[in-house]
Amino acid sequence: MRIDDHPILGKTQRGKEVTILVDGAPLTAHEGEPVAVALTAAGRRLLHYSVKRGEPRGMFCALGQCNDCVMTVDGQPNVRTCITPVRDGMRVETQIGLGQWRSLPPAQLEED
């Protein structure tokens, strides 16, 4: 299931199919759709584990107002995936607690 009309982002235009890496595994998504939407459409509901109790969290408001959808994206923790558009080759990781900053390899920094 995909969101066709997002309350903040408006109508979703289906972009071309691209591949993102989620915890190291390839996942097909549509360019431009929110990361959390692509994950939900693929049957994945767990996005991160809470800071205080380590409890699993998934998409809640889908408006970018809460922190339940935060994940580490391309080495940057605490990215709200419900409003972050998919782009080809992005690396998405399940975040534990506050997450950790990870450096991108020098070759990937030059590409961006």
N, C-alpha and C positions, 0 to 999 in steps of 0.2 A: 504494500500500500504506500502511495506517495501523496504528499500534499500538493494539490493543484493550485490552491489560492491561499497563500500565507497571509496572516493578518497584518504583518509589517512589510514583508517583501513583495506582496502583491501576487499576481498570477505568475505561475512558474512556467517558463518556456523550457521545453525539453532540449537540453544541449546534446551534443554528440556524446556517445558512450566513451568513457575514459576508464582508466584503471588507477585505483588508489591502493596503498598498502595499509592494512589495518592489523596492527600487532604483527607485522611481517607477512601477512597473507594477502594476496591480491583480491580486490573486490571491484566489480564493475559498477559504475555509477554514471550519472548524467552530469556533464560539466555544468556548473552554475547552481545546481540544486544544493540545499544545505546538507552538510556532512551528516548530521543526525538523521535527516530524511533518508539518505542513501543507506545508512546503517539499519534503520528501522525497516526499510523495504527489503533488506537482505535477511531480516529476522533477528537482528542483533539489538537487544534492548539495554544491555549493560554498557555504560559509558565511562563511569569512574566509581571509585570507592571513596566514601566520605572521610573528611579529615578526622573528626573526633572519634567515631565509632568504627570506621572501616566498613560501613554498610554499602551495599551496591546501590548505585543511582542510575537513573535513565532520564529520558526527556520528560520534562514536567510542563513548563509553560509554553515552550516553543516560540517565545517572543524575545528572548535575549535578556530577560529581566531577572531570572534566578541563576543559580550556579549548578543546577543538576545535570546539565549537558556538557560540562567542561571536560576537555580531553587535551592531551598533548599533541599538537599539530606541528609537524616539521621542526620538532625540538623545542617548541614554545609551549609551556604548560598554561592551563587555565583559559583555553580558547573556547568560547561559547560556540559549540558546533551546530546549534539550531539556527544560527544566522551567518555561519561561515560557509561560503560557496565552495563546492568541490572544484578542484582543478587537477588535471592529469598529473600523476606521479606524486601527489601529496602523501606524506607519511602521517598516519593517525595512530595514536597509542592510547590504550586504556590508562587513565591516570589514577594513581594511588595517592590519596590525601592531597597535599598541595602541589605534588608533582615536582619534577626537577628539570632545570634548563639543560638542554643537550646541544652541543655544538654540531653544526652541519659539517660534513667533510669539505675541505677546501674546493674540490671540484664542483660540488653542488652549489657552493656559495657563488662561484663564478657564473653558473647557469642562471641563477635567480637574478 
